[in-house]
Amino acid sequence: MNRGFLYGDGFFETIRITDGQIPLIFEHIERIEEAIEIYKLTPTFQIDETFIHSLKSSKNELIRINFFRTGGGKYLAENNELAFDYSTEEYSKPFFLPIKLDLDAELKKSPKVSGAIKLYPEPKPNVKWLTVKSLSSIYYVLAADFQKKQDIDYLFIQNQDGYVCEELISNLLIKKGDDLIIFPKNNGGINGVTQRYILSNYGFQLKEENLKFDEIFNADAIYSLKGTTGISRIK
């Protein structure tokens, strides 16, 4: 058994393939590189486009790559070399990303998947290793169990200061009046690939602001930013 299984000593990346293309490949590579640094791992192979494409097995699928520290040891690892394994599954849900200059107009084209929204009462620790997809995911496992028992569609996560930092499985983009609001990177949420794309291409049209749940719940629109489906409107 590897250290990822034994100690949650690593992270994972889920990559969407749609019509044979990887629309957010550069954002995925960037996040993998950041996670390697956060987890103090030593790469033993090149993480690049060729590596990602070599894992593809179909035109419409999800690839999950688990990255972990190789070798033995207990809590103290014997070395910091990087290893990986991966799996794939067929996946064909719609995928939407804005491409034209006017973000507000583009967002109006996103699919609407509205549902019941609630705030998870247990704050998420604001630590660097939880800004990427950690193999130690017990916080999200318990949150998902809460969501199921509450019979709700979207569970918002708050940080230790009481500000919403993400949705259970996505980042958030909020429309209030004329403002399109995205949360600051340091508020504890996952630094998602769709969020990276939006910040890189539309950052000048966005306002960074911390918001409480009630402020978001009463917003004009709420958008989910998710690596597997891109952008969708949830309110």
C-alpha positions in Angstrom: 0.0 0.0 0.0 1.3 3.5 -0.9 1.6 6.5 1.4 -1.4 8.2 -0.3 -3.6 5.3 1.0 -1.9 4.9 4.4 -1.5 8.6 5.4 -3.4 10.7 2.8 0.2 11.8 1.9 -0.5 13.4 -1.5 -3.1 15.1 -3.7 -5.2 14.3 -6.7 -6.2 16.0 -9.9 -9.4 15.3 -11.9 -9.2 16.3 -15.5 -12.1 16.6 -18.0 -11.7 15.3 -21.5 -14.4 16.6 -23.9 -14.5 15.7 -27.6 -11.0 14.6 -27.3 -9.8 17.9 -26.0 -8.5 19.0 -22.6 -9.9 22.6 -22.3 -8.1 23.5 -19.0 -4.9 21.6 -19.5 -2.6 24.5 -18.6 -4.5 25.3 -15.5 -4.3 21.7 -14.4 -0.6 21.6 -15.0 -0.2 24.9 -13.0 -2.1 23.5 -10.1 -0.2 20.2 -10.1 3.1 22.1 -9.9 1.8 24.3 -7.1 0.6 21.2 -5.1 4.0 19.5 -5.6 5.6 22.5 -4.0 3.0 22.7 -1.2 3.5 19.0 -0.3 7.3 19.3 -0.6 7.6 16.6 -3.2 10.5 15.9 -5.5 9.3 15.3 -9.2 10.9 12.3 -10.8 9.1 12.8 -14.2 7.9 15.7 -16.3 4.4 17.0 -15.7 3.5 18.5 -19.1 0.9 18.3 -21.9 2.5 15.1 -23.2 2.1 13.4 -19.8 -1.5 14.4 -19.4 -2.4 13.4 -23.0 -0.7 10.0 -22.5 -3.4 9.1 -19.9 -6.3 9.6 -22.2 -8.3 6.5 -23.2 -11.5 8.0 -24.7 -12.9 11.2 -26.2 -15.3 12.0 -23.3 -14.0 11.1 -19.9 -12.6 12.1 -16.5 -9.0 11.2 -15.6 -8.2 11.1 -11.9 -4.5 11.2 -11.1 -3.3 10.5 -7.6 0.1 11.9 -6.7 1.8 10.7 -3.6 5.1 10.4 -1.8 6.8 7.2 -2.7 8.7 4.8 -0.4 8.1 3.7 3.2 8.4 5.3 6.6 5.7 6.2 9.1 4.6 9.8 9.5 8.2 10.7 8.7 8.8 9.6 5.0 11.9 7.9 3.9 12.1 10.1 0.8 10.1 12.8 -0.9 10.0 11.4 -4.5 6.8 11.8 -6.4 4.8 8.8 -7.7 1.4 8.5 -9.3 -1.4 6.2 -10.3 -4.6 7.0 -12.3 -8.0 5.9 -13.3 -10.5 6.9 -16.0 -14.3 7.0 -16.3 -16.7 7.8 -19.1 -18.2 11.3 -18.6 -20.3 13.3 -21.1 -22.1 16.1 -19.1 -22.2 19.5 -20.9 -19.1 21.7 -20.5 -19.2 25.5 -20.8 -16.5 28.1 -20.7 -16.8 31.8 -21.7 -14.7 32.8 -24.7 -15.8 36.3 -25.7 -14.7 39.5 -24.1 -17.9 40.5 -22.2 -18.0 38.0 -19.2 -21.4 39.2 -17.9 -22.9 38.5 -21.4 -21.1 35.2 -21.6 -22.4 34.0 -18.2 -25.9 34.4 -19.4 -25.2 31.6 -21.9 -24.2 29.1 -19.1 -26.5 26.2 -18.3 -28.8 26.7 -15.3 -28.8 23.9 -12.8 -30.5 25.5 -9.8 -31.3 23.8 -6.5 -31.5 24.1 -2.7 -28.6 25.9 -1.0 -27.4 25.6 2.6 -24.3 26.6 4.6 -22.2 23.8 6.2 -21.9 24.8 9.9 -18.4 23.3 10.4 -15.7 25.8 9.2 -13.0 24.6 6.9 -9.4 25.2 8.2 -7.6 27.9 6.1 -4.4 26.0 5.4 -2.3 25.8 2.2 -2.5 22.0 1.8 -6.3 22.3 1.5 -6.2 24.8 -1.3 -5.4 21.8 -3.7 -7.2 18.5 -3.8 -5.7 16.6 -0.8 -5.9 12.8 -0.6 -6.7 13.5 3.0 -10.3 14.5 2.2 -12.2 13.7 5.4 -13.5 17.3 5.8 -15.3 17.0 2.4 -16.4 13.4 3.1 -18.2 14.5 6.3 -19.6 17.6 4.5 -21.0 15.4 1.7 -22.7 13.2 4.3 -24.3 16.3 5.9 -25.5 17.4 2.4 -27.1 14.1 1.7 -28.9 14.0 5.1 -30.1 17.5 4.7 -31.4 16.7 1.2 -29.9 19.8 -0.5 -28.3 20.3 -3.8 -25.5 22.8 -3.0 -23.6 23.0 0.2 -21.6 26.2 0.8 -18.4 26.0 2.8 -17.2 28.7 5.2 -13.8 29.5 6.5 -12.8 30.1 10.1 -13.8 33.8 9.8 -17.3 32.9 8.8 -16.9 33.9 5.1 -18.0 31.5 2.3 -14.9 30.2 0.5 -16.4 27.6 -1.9 -19.2 25.2 -2.6 -18.6 21.6 -1.7 -17.4 20.6 -5.1 -16.8 23.9 -6.9 -15.7 27.5 -6.6 -18.3 30.3 -6.8 -18.8 33.5 -8.8 -21.4 35.9 -7.5 -23.4 38.7 -9.3 -24.6 41.5 -7.1 -26.0 44.5 -9.0 -23.4 45.4 -11.6 -20.5 43.6 -9.8 -19.2 40.2 -10.6 -17.5 39.0 -7.4 -15.0 36.3 -6.8 -13.5 35.4 -3.5 -9.8 36.3 -2.6 -7.3 33.4 -3.1 -6.3 33.6 0.5 -9.8 32.9 2.0 -9.2 29.1 2.2 -11.1 27.7 -0.8 -9.8 25.2 -3.4 -7.8 27.1 -6.0 -9.8 25.5 -8.9 -8.9 25.3 -12.5 -12.0 27.0 -13.9 -11.5 29.8 -11.4 -7.9 30.1 -12.6 -9.2 30.4 -16.2 -11.7 33.1 -15.2 -9.1 35.1 -13.2 -6.5 34.8 -16.0 -8.9 35.9 -18.8 -11.4 38.1 -17.1 -9.7 39.3 -13.9 -10.1 43.0 -14.9 -13.9 42.5 -15.0 -14.1 40.9 -11.5 -14.1 42.3 -8.0 -12.5 40.3 -5.2 -14.5 40.4 -2.0 -15.2 38.2 1.1 -19.0 37.5 1.5 -21.1 36.0 4.2 -23.7 33.3 3.4 -26.7 35.7 3.7 -25.1 38.2 1.2 -24.6 35.4 -1.3 -28.0 33.8 -0.8 -29.6 37.2 -1.7 -27.4 37.9 -4.7 -28.8 38.3 -8.2 -27.0 35.2 -9.5 -24.7 32.5 -8.3 -22.4 30.6 -10.7 -20.6 27.4 -10.0 -17.0 27.1 -11.3 -16.1 23.5 -11.7 -13.3 21.7 -13.5 -15.5 18.9 -14.8 -18.3 21.0 -16.2 -16.9 24.6 -16.5 -19.5 27.2 -15.5 -23.1 26.7 -14.6 -25.7 29.0 -12.9 -27.1 27.6 -9.7 -29.2 30.6 -8.7 
